[in-house]
Amino acid sequence: PDHIDLIRGDAYDGSGVGTSHPKLSWDFGKDITGKPFIFTIRRKNDTNETAPLLAISGIGAGQLVEPILSSTDTNILPVSKCVKDLKFDVEVKNAEDSYQSLLGTCTVLEDQTRR
């Protein structure tokens, strides 16, 4: 998807435990098994020189990239002031200094449940 909605404080790990949602998943259209990836979220106007709000690394499996976001990870994200005010990218390292990227926008919604 080129846009994702996340709920602040919820997990996206596919575990089914607590407040858990399915893993985020992107199909790269080719085998990326064993290749490292990084998933980052930044403010819309930030550059690559700006530290990301969130950075999750992992290893590709088959054609899929599936970053696992814990509730702690999403809890540090700011609640969006407007739709699509954040951006994300997923980069797979193909070879030394060679990357394949997917880009999109992100909205972080406030969790409405208070316990």
C-alpha positions as CSV (number, residue, x, y, z in Angstrom):
1,P,0.0,0.0,0.0
2,D,1.1,3.6,-0.6
3,H,-0.7,4.8,2.6
4,I,-0.9,3.2,6.0
5,D,-3.0,4.1,9.1
6,L,-1.6,3.2,12.4
7,I,-3.2,3.4,15.8
8,R,-0.8,4.9,18.4
9,G,0.1,2.3,21.0
10,D,-1.2,-0.7,19.1
11,A,1.1,-3.5,17.9
12,Y,1.3,-4.6,14.2
13,D,2.9,-8.0,14.8
14,G,0.2,-10.5,13.8
15,S,0.4,-12.2,17.2
16,G,-3.3,-11.9,18.0
17,V,-2.3,-11.0,21.6
18,G,-3.6,-7.9,23.2
19,T,-4.2,-5.0,20.9
20,S,-2.5,-6.6,17.9
21,H,-3.1,-6.0,14.2
22,P,-1.8,-8.0,11.2
23,K,1.8,-7.3,10.2
24,L,2.4,-4.6,7.7
25,S,3.5,-6.3,4.5
26,W,4.9,-5.3,1.1
27,D,5.5,-7.5,-1.9
28,F,8.7,-6.5,-3.7
29,G,7.9,-8.7,-6.7
30,K,11.2,-10.7,-6.6
31,D,12.9,-13.0,-4.1
32,I,14.5,-11.0,-1.3
33,T,15.0,-13.9,1.1
34,G,17.8,-13.1,3.6
35,K,18.2,-9.5,2.4
36,P,18.2,-6.9,5.1
37,F,15.5,-4.2,5.1
38,I,14.7,-1.1,7.0
39,F,11.2,0.5,7.5
40,T,11.2,4.2,8.6
41,I,8.6,6.8,9.4
42,R,9.4,10.5,9.2
43,R,7.5,13.7,9.3
44,K,6.4,14.7,5.8
45,N,8.9,17.6,5.4
46,D,11.9,15.8,7.0
47,T,14.9,14.9,4.9
48,N,17.1,11.8,5.0
49,E,19.5,13.8,7.2
50,T,16.7,14.1,9.9
51,A,16.5,11.3,12.4
52,P,13.4,9.1,11.7
53,L,10.6,9.0,14.2
54,L,10.8,5.2,13.9
55,A,13.2,2.8,12.3
56,I,12.6,-1.0,12.2
57,S,15.0,-3.4,10.6
58,G,14.4,-7.0,9.5
59,I,15.2,-9.7,7.0
60,G,13.2,-10.3,3.8
61,A,11.3,-13.6,3.3
62,G,10.3,-14.8,-0.1
63,Q,9.1,-11.7,-1.9
64,L,7.8,-10.0,1.3
65,V,9.0,-7.4,3.7
66,E,7.1,-7.6,7.0
67,P,8.3,-5.1,9.6
68,I,7.1,-6.0,13.1
69,L,5.9,-3.0,15.1
70,S,5.4,-3.4,18.8
71,S,3.0,-1.2,20.9
72,T,6.1,0.5,22.3
73,D,7.2,1.4,18.8
74,T,3.9,2.9,17.7
75,N,3.4,4.7,21.1
76,I,6.4,6.9,20.4
77,L,4.8,8.2,17.1
78,P,3.1,11.6,17.2
79,V,-0.7,11.6,16.6
80,S,-1.3,13.1,13.1
81,K,-2.6,16.6,12.9
82,C,-3.9,15.9,9.4
83,V,-4.2,13.0,7.1
84,K,-0.9,11.9,5.5
85,D,1.3,14.3,7.5
86,L,3.9,11.5,7.9
87,K,5.8,9.5,5.3
88,F,7.3,6.0,5.3
89,D,9.8,4.1,3.3
90,V,10.9,0.5,3.1
91,E,14.4,-0.1,1.7
92,V,15.8,-3.5,0.8
93,K,19.5,-3.7,0.4
94,N,20.2,-5.7,-2.8
95,A,24.0,-5.3,-2.9
96,E,26.7,-3.0,-1.6
97,D,25.2,0.5,-1.9
98,S,22.3,-0.7,-4.0
99,Y,18.8,-0.4,-2.5
100,Q,15.2,-0.9,-3.7
101,S,12.6,1.3,-2.1
102,L,8.9,1.6,-1.6
103,L,7.5,5.0,-0.5
104,G,4.2,6.2,0.9
105,T,2.3,8.3,3.4
106,C,1.3,7.5,7.0
107,T,-1.4,8.7,9.4
108,V,-1.2,8.0,13.2
109,L,-4.5,7.9,14.9
110,E,-5.0,8.3,18.6
111,D,-6.1,5.2,20.5
112,Q,-9.6,5.9,21.9
113,T,-9.6,3.1,24.5
114,R,-8.5,4.1,28.0
115,R,-7.9,1.4,30.6
